[in-house]
């Protein structure tokens, strides 16, 4: 049915008094089901003028939650005519009020409608900034993301210390999306945010930036109480190819819970991205994937062993050897001796021998035994 025919039918319904009857039912009927049906029907036959009425019903603290949900659905259906070209300016204030309704589906719908209007952004922003609720402030950042204009970053800065964690997270994500280098120190501060999702967003945002201080800041937070944050940081350091951080990451990889979190993180990455991460820490992804697929990291130590023994890339073998030394398995000395005997690269062999001596000496000292020569 065309928009014109719908509008004509609504005028007819108004003349017949149907909308008046529905409003009366909503105000007076004690039956929740009848009120639900009245709201849903109003969404089908109502006019733009019914939106404030539905909003009042939604905001009534004594109204049943089921009726309120129906109000959201009907407002969703009636919102689009609010921004018809000839009435957009007049209805802008009402539309902005609807962003206070805490419903993500409605918020996203209203955001798309608002962004599609011919009203200049500079005229809309003052209205948006009047939104004070958590939902309203989330809506502002959702709309900014749709506008996708980095010049709005100055406004977003004000939301980085918002009391609501979701607002802080959206602000950090937006600044990362815009690759706003001016925000780098604000994002550093968010690495210690009390909310896990904000810390994750800060790490992801910093991964998009180029400030040379980022790597050292990320390393400082490698011992985050959240495994998900630690995994995100390890991924970011791999993106930056920070070789100095590898020993700390290998230590983390010894933890089975960290490996589970890492596998979950890698599950939505493509093969090339996973290969880059594995190569960074010293794993030959081709060997591992061909034999085991992407199913598990339980045998991670064995993966380092396979890389050290079998990889055709001498640099990967070198990194794998270094990882094995950091891991310090009980069979490390015999393993290093085996690798030394088969390693074709002289540089890598030179790396293995001191490791055997140093680790062997540490074991002897721990057992209070003195080597004889």
N, C-alpha and C positions, 0 to 999 in steps of 0.2 A: 504494500500500500504506500502511495506517495506521501511525502510530507504534507502537501497541500490538502489531500483528502483527509489525512489525520487531523489537521487543523480545523477543517470544516466540520468533522464529526464532533470534535471537542466543543466547538461553538454550539452545535446542536444539543449535546449533552448538557451544556450549561443552561440553554433555553428550557430544556425539559426539567431542570431542577435536580438532575442526578448528582452533580457535585455538591450541592447544598445538602442533599440527603446524606451523602457520605460523610461530610464534615460533621453533621449533626450526630451521626452514629459514633464517630470518633470521640466527640465531646461527652456524649451521654450514655452510650451503651456500657453496661457492666460486663458484657461478655467479651472475653479476650479474643476468641476466634472471630467474632463478628467485626471487632476492631481491626484485626489483621486483614480480613477480607476487604474491609472498607479502605484501608491504606493501599493495598495492592491495586484495587480498582481505581483509586484516585490517581495512581501512577499511570494508568492506562487512559483515563478519560480526562484527567486534570489539565490545567493550564499553568503557565509560568507563575501566575498569581498564587497557585496552591503550594509552591515551594516553601515560602515562609511559614505557612500553616503546618506543613509536614515537619519543618525544622523545629517548630515549637513543640510538637508532639514528641519528637525525638529527645528534646532537651528536658522534657517533663520528668523530674526525678521519681515520680510515682508510677510512671507508665511501665507496662510489662516489657521485658527485654525482647520478647518475640515480636511485639508490635514495633519496637524501635528498629529491629532488623528489617522489618517490612518497610519502614520509613526510608531506610537507606536505599533499598531497592527501588522505591518509587522516586526518590530524589534523583537517583542515577538516571532513571528514564526521562525525567522532566528537565534535567540540567541543560541539555544541549541547546534548546531554544533561548536560554538566557543570553547566549552570545551571538545571536543573529546580528548581522552587520548593523541594522538600523536601531537595535536596542542594546548593543553590547555595553556602551558607556553607562547607560542608565542602570543596567543590571550588574555592573562590575562589583559593587559593594556587597550585594547579596551573594554572588558567586564566591567571593573571598570568605564570607562567613561559613560557607559550606565546607571549607577546608578544616574547620574545627571539628568536624565529625570524624571520630577515630575509626576509619575503615579504609584499609589500604587500597582495595579495589576502587572505591569511590574516589579516593584521593588521586589515584593514577588517571582515572577517567577525567576528572575535573582539570588536572594538570595539562593533559593533552588538549582539552578544549580551550583552556586559557592561552596556551602557547600558540594555538592556531588562529587566535583572534587578530584583527588588524590594529588593535590598540597598541600604541608604542610601549615598549618595555619600561621606559622612564615614567610613564603614567601609571603602570601597574605596580611597580616596586613600592611606592609609598603605602599602598593599600596592603601589600603582602607583609610589610614590616610591622603592621599593627597586630598581626597574629601573635598571640602570647602563649597559647597552650603548647604542650609537647607535640601534639599532633600538628598544630599549625606551623611550628618551627620545622618539623620534618618536611611538611609540604613545601615550605619556601625552598629548601635545598633540593627537593625533588624537581621543582619547577626550574631552578637554576641549572640542574643537570640537563634538562630538556632544551633550555635555551643555549646551553653549551658555549657560553661567552666568558673567556678568561678574565675579562675586565670586571666581572662580578666578584673576583677573588677577594677584593678589599672588604666586601660585605661578609663573605664567608668566614674571614678571620675571626669575626665577632662570635661565631658559633663554635669555635674550637674549644672553648672552656665552658660550654653550656652544661647545665646541671643534668640534662638528660643524656645518657650514654649513646642512644641511637642518633641523636643530633650530632654529637661529637664525631661519631663514626662516619656519618654521611658527609660531614665537613671535611674530614681527613681524606675520604675517598675522592671527593670532588677536587681537592687541591692536587692530589696525585694524578688524577685524570687530566687536569690542566697542566701538569708538569710545572707547577709554580715553584721556582727555585727560591723565591722570597719566603716561602712557608717552611723552609727546611728546619729552622730552629724551633718552630712551633710543633713540628712533627717529632723532633727529638724529645720534646717534653711529653708527648703522648706515648712514648715508649714505656713510660712508667705509669700510665693511666690505670686507675683501679679496675677498669672494665676490660676483659679479655678481648672483646670484639673491637674495641677502640685501638688496642695495642696492635692487633692484627692489621687493621686498616692503616695504621701509621707505618708499619713495616712495608706493606704493599705500596703505599704512596711513596715512601723513600726509595723503593726499588726503581721508580720512574724518574728519579732525579740524578744529578751528576756531581753534586758537591763532594769533594774529596774527603770531607770529614765524616761522611755517612758510614763508611766501613768500620771505622774505629768505634763509632757510637753503637752500631749494631752488635759488635763483638762484646761490648759492655753488658748487653742484655741477653747474652746467650744462656744465662741461668734463670730465665723467666719461670715463674711457677706453673705456667701453662705449656704443655708439650706442643700444642698447636702453634703457639707463638715462637717457640724454639725452632720448630720445623720451618716456619715462614722465614725466620732470620737466616737459617742455614741455606734456604733456597735463594734469598736475596744476596747472600755472600757469594754463592755460586754464580749468580748473574753478574756480579761485579768481579768475578774471578779473583777473589781475595785469597791468595795462597797462604797468607799468615794465619788465616782462620781454620785451615784444614785440620790441624791437630785437635782443636776443640770440638770440631764437628765429628771427627772419628771417635772421640771419647763419648760423645752423645750417642753415637750409633751403637755402642756396646749395650745400651739400654733397650730391652725388647719393647717397652712401651713407646719409646721414641721411634723405633722402627715401624711400629704399627701406625703411628701418627704420620710418619713420613710416607708410608705406602698409600695411606688415604689421600695425602696431598698429591702424590704423583699420579693417582688414578685418573685425574681429569686432565693430565698433560699428554701431549702427543709424544710419539716415539723420539722425535728429534730433541724435544725439550728434556725428556728423561735422560737421554744419552749425554746431553751437555752436563747435567747434574752429576751423573755417574762418573763421567770422565774427570770432572772437577775433583772428586774425592779419591779417584784412583780405581775405578771399576770399568772393565771392558763390557759395555752394555750389549754388544753383539753376541759375545759368548753367553752371557747370562740369559738374554732374551731368547736366543735360539734353543737353549736347553730347558729353561724353566718358565718362560713367558713373564708376565707381570704379576703373577699370583702371590708371591710372598717374599719377605726379606728375612725370614727366619734363619736362613743359611748364609747370612751376610759375610761372616768370617770366611767361609769356604769360597764365597765369590771373590774375595780379595786374594785368596790362595790361588784360585784358578787364573785370575788376571796376572798375578806375579809369575806363574809358570807358563801360561799359554798365550797371552796376548801377543799380537804381532807388533804392537806399538811399544817401543822402548820407554817412552815417557810414562805410559800407563803402568808398565811393569815397575818402573821406579816409584811411582806414587803408591802402588799396591804394596810394595815392600815397606815403604815408610808407614803405611797404615797398619801393616802387620806388627811392626815394631811398637807402634803406639798401643795396639790392642793387647800385646803382651800375653798371648796364650801360653799355657804351660809347656807346649811342644815347640815353642818359638825357635830355640837354638837349633834343633835338628831340622826344622823346616827351612831356616835360613841357610844352613849348610847344604841342604838339598838344592835350594834355589841357586846358591853360589856355584855349585858344580855344573849346573845346566844353563846358567845365564850367559848369553852370547855377547852382551854389551859390557865392555870393560868399565865404563862409568858406573853401571849398576852393580857390577861385582865389587867395585871399590866401595860402594855404599853398604853392601851386605857385610863385608868382613869386620869393619869397626863395630857394627851393630851386634854381631855375634860376641865379640870380645866384651863390649860394654855391658850387654845384658847378662852375659855369663858371669861377669864379675859381680854384678848386682845380686844375682841369685846366690852366688857363693857367700857374699857378705851377709845376706839375709839369713843363710843357714849357718853362719859363723864358721865357714870353712875357708882355709887359705889355699889358693892354687899353688902347685909346685911346678917348677920348670926344669 
